[in-house]
């Protein structure tokens, strides 16, 4: 018995027709498996990206390590500043470049209400820090001298020793978007 081929309309023997039909069925199975694998992978990626949290590190593209610091009358936490742009400056009066940058950023942030300035000073003496802040006319609410107790943890988290004193721009989500 001969059957007509569905595509061409030619007469084909049943064995050839069945072989072609099996080939098509195998191809469809492979396609279904491939589509199922792609759909599963897409679902996995969407679910993991929605639930993942960004890593904390002191590099651009990562969430900034959170810390609290205080001076005589004010305590500030980086966590409390979320929702605002933060210009985080690490400086020392012994490092001329960081001191000049701090003066510049302090004045710039004072003129821009969208950016908060948080300056962390690494001078050995609080007395030197206070005198320099007065001489440089720095806004006292943004300037904090770090005590020796907190110094090593912040230096480690922000890689101050290996990267030098620097300034970071942190976006409202707490992510570091730029560094000097």
C-alpha positions as a printed NumPy array, in Angstrom:
array([[ 0.   ,  0.   ,  0.   ],
       [ 1.262,  3.455, -0.835],
       [ 0.392,  6.661,  0.988],
       [ 0.447, 10.231, -0.214],
       [ 3.048, 12.474,  1.373],
       [ 1.328, 15.31 ,  3.249],
       [ 3.704, 17.987,  1.928],
       [ 4.283, 17.17 , -1.659],
       [ 1.422, 14.958, -2.628],
       [ 3.744, 12.265, -3.988],
       [ 3.04 ,  8.634, -3.412],
       [ 5.342,  7.22 , -0.703],
       [ 5.631,  3.699,  0.653],
       [ 4.446,  3.194,  4.266],
       [ 7.941,  2.436,  5.626],
       [ 9.377,  5.708,  4.327],
       [ 6.36 ,  7.624,  5.556],
       [ 6.662,  6.079,  9.035],
       [10.427,  6.781,  9.153],
       [ 9.825, 10.43 ,  8.311],
       [ 7.059, 10.633, 10.864],
       [ 9.391,  9.232, 13.562],
       [12.109, 11.712, 12.586],
       [ 9.672, 14.601, 12.946],
       [ 8.462, 13.284, 16.307],
       [12.086, 13.024, 17.586],
       [12.82 , 16.566, 16.448],
       [ 9.706, 17.82 , 18.21 ],
       [10.715, 16.022, 21.426],
       [14.191, 17.589, 21.281],
       [12.683, 21.008, 20.633],
       [10.295, 20.598, 23.576],
       [13.172, 19.546, 25.851],
       [15.23 , 22.525, 24.682],
       [12.364, 24.955, 25.21 ],
       [11.665, 23.435, 28.615],
       [15.332, 23.804, 29.569],
       [15.4  , 27.448, 28.382],
       [12.164, 28.235, 30.235],
       [13.491, 26.59 , 33.412],
       [16.757, 28.51 , 33.184],
       [14.92 , 31.801, 32.624],
       [12.658, 31.128, 35.594],
       [15.666, 30.267, 37.754],
       [17.487, 33.46 , 36.743],
       [14.468, 35.641, 37.406],
       [13.789, 34.102, 40.801],
       [17.405, 34.284, 41.987],
       [17.957, 37.826, 40.764],
       [14.797, 39.008, 42.498],
       [15.863, 37.495, 45.825],
       [19.591, 38.185, 45.719],
       [21.247, 40.932, 47.682],
       [24.192, 42.887, 46.456],
       [27.548, 42.195, 48.06 ],
       [29.077, 44.647, 50.497],
       [32.501, 45.966, 49.564],
       [34.319, 49.274, 49.282],
       [34.593, 49.062, 45.49 ],
       [32.474, 50.792, 42.856],
       [29.337, 48.793, 42.097],
       [29.004, 47.292, 45.574],
       [27.039, 48.3  , 48.649],
       [29.101, 50.474, 50.967],
       [30.059, 48.948, 54.332],
       [27.898, 50.534, 57.027],
       [29.402, 52.199, 60.09 ],
       [28.523, 54.736, 62.776],
       [30.726, 57.575, 63.931],
       [30.298, 60.37 , 66.46 ],
       [31.871, 63.601, 67.549],
       [31.146, 65.548, 70.73 ],
       [27.475, 66.247, 70.013],
       [26.475, 64.238, 66.92 ],
       [26.35 , 60.578, 65.947],
       [25.936, 59.651, 62.299],
       [25.35 , 56.273, 60.72 ],
       [25.815, 55.588, 57.045],
       [22.675, 53.431, 57.299],
       [20.629, 56.489, 58.351],
       [21.753, 58.315, 55.218],
       [20.184, 55.788, 52.845],
       [17.81 , 57.507, 50.477],
       [20.283, 60.348, 49.878],
       [23.472, 60.745, 47.908],
       [26.444, 60.667, 50.281],
       [29.902, 61.989, 49.558],
       [32.097, 59.973, 51.938],
       [35.555, 61.493, 52.366],
       [38.464, 59.948, 54.254],
       [41.119, 62.548, 55.022],
       [44.012, 63.548, 57.237],
       [45.672, 66.9  , 57.841],
       [49.039, 65.201, 57.18 ],
       [47.904, 64.255, 53.643],
       [47.688, 67.526, 51.703],
       [45.773, 66.056, 48.763],
       [43.02 , 64.562, 50.93 ],
       [42.815, 67.727, 53.033],
       [42.355, 69.953, 49.967],
       [39.785, 67.533, 48.521],
       [37.876, 67.557, 51.801],
       [37.711, 71.364, 51.792],
       [36.46 , 71.33 , 48.194],
       [33.847, 68.609, 48.804],
       [32.677, 70.27 , 52.032],
       [31.947, 73.512, 50.158],
       [30.421, 71.723, 47.174],
       [28.053, 69.642, 49.346],
       [27.059, 72.759, 51.274],
       [25.732, 74.263, 48.025],
       [23.923, 71.096, 46.875],
       [20.965, 69.92 , 48.953],
       [20.815, 66.55 , 47.143],
       [24.226, 65.478, 48.443],
       [25.221, 64.951, 52.07 ],
       [28.892, 65.132, 52.969],
       [30.357, 62.803, 55.563],
       [34.056, 63.348, 56.24 ],
       [36.07 , 60.921, 58.358],
       [39.366, 62.243, 59.683],
       [42.301, 59.954, 60.486],
       [44.515, 62.411, 62.387],
       [46.264, 60.952, 65.425],
       [45.09 , 63.778, 67.629],
       [41.564, 65.125, 68.042],
       [43.12 , 68.463, 68.963],
       [44.885, 68.691, 65.575],
       [41.648, 67.709, 63.837],
       [39.672, 70.437, 65.66 ],
       [42.257, 73.107, 64.839],
       [42.437, 72.135, 61.171],
       [38.623, 72.019, 60.888],
       [38.486, 75.524, 62.34 ],
       [41.276, 76.867, 60.088],
       [39.752, 75.271, 56.967],
       [36.284, 76.57 , 57.916],
       [34.731, 73.1  , 57.669],
       [31.097, 72.47 , 58.557],
       [31.313, 70.747, 61.939],
       [28.187, 68.612, 61.43 ],
       [29.819, 66.766, 58.538],
       [33.329, 66.332, 59.965],
       [34.151, 63.448, 62.27 ],
       [37.445, 62.494, 63.869],
       [37.74 , 58.748, 64.153],
       [38.907, 57.313, 67.444],
       [41.668, 54.758, 67.488],
       [39.135, 52.057, 68.494],
       [37.062, 52.408, 65.308],
       [39.962, 53.282, 63.041],
       [41.187, 49.783, 62.221],
       [37.758, 48.37 , 61.341],
       [36.923, 51.257, 58.998],
       [40.419, 51.138, 57.495],
       [39.972, 47.438, 56.832],
       [36.415, 47.667, 55.435],
       [37.254, 50.61 , 53.178],
       [40.816, 49.483, 52.369],
       [42.244, 52.8  , 53.486],
       [45.824, 51.566, 53.891],
       [46.039, 49.902, 50.473],
       [44.064, 52.498, 48.531],
       [45.132, 55.628, 50.392],
       [42.751, 58.294, 51.614],
       [39.917, 58.746, 49.157],
       [36.389, 59.966, 48.489],
       [33.413, 57.804, 47.518],
       [30.034, 58.787, 46.098],
       [27.25 , 56.564, 47.436],
       [23.824, 56.562, 45.783],
       [20.49 , 56.562, 47.676],
       [20.421, 52.74 , 47.622],
       [23.756, 52.59 , 49.476],
       [25.773, 51.518, 46.413],
       [29.172, 53.047, 45.692],
       [28.892, 54.644, 42.258],
       [32.167, 56.552, 42.028],
       [35.51 , 57.052, 43.719],
       [38.269, 59.563, 43.199]])
